[in-house]
Every structure is written in C-alpha cells, then in structure tokens.
Amino acid sequence: MLNPFIIDQIKKREQEERRRGERQPVIELPLPMPAAPRPTSDEEESERGVYIIDLS
C-alpha cells in the first residue's frame, strides 16, 4: 500500500497535467472544400455521338 502523501502527490500531478492540456492553444487548419459533384442531365447524354470512320 502506498503512503497517503505519495497518493496526494500523484493526484496533484495528474490534475496539473489536465490543466496544462486544457490551456494549450489549438490551431485549426483550413481544409480544401470538397469538389461539388457534377450534375448529370439528359442533355449531356444526348450530346454524345458515335463517329464511324471507314478506312476501306
């Protein structure tokens, strides 16, 4: 069993570490915005075509 004095010292150190952690500043980095998904529409599909090249 530990001496009560030692237990008190351990508790004090833990409390000090918690306080230090709360006081530290936090920097938030700007993150790039995610690209917006391209809307698919029927117009895009209707503009597609097939080219046939006859090489004979």
VENCORMO-V190851 format. One line per field, one symbol per residue. psi: psi as a letter, one per 20 degrees, with the letter a starting at -180 (. if undefined). burial: 1 if it has 9 or more other ideal C-beta (glycine too) atoms within 8 Angstrom, else 0. Layout:
psi=???
burial=???
//
This chain:
psi=pqphgggggggggggghgghhhipqpppppqqpqppqppprhgghhiqrpppooj.
burial=00000010000000000000000000000000000000000000000000000000
//
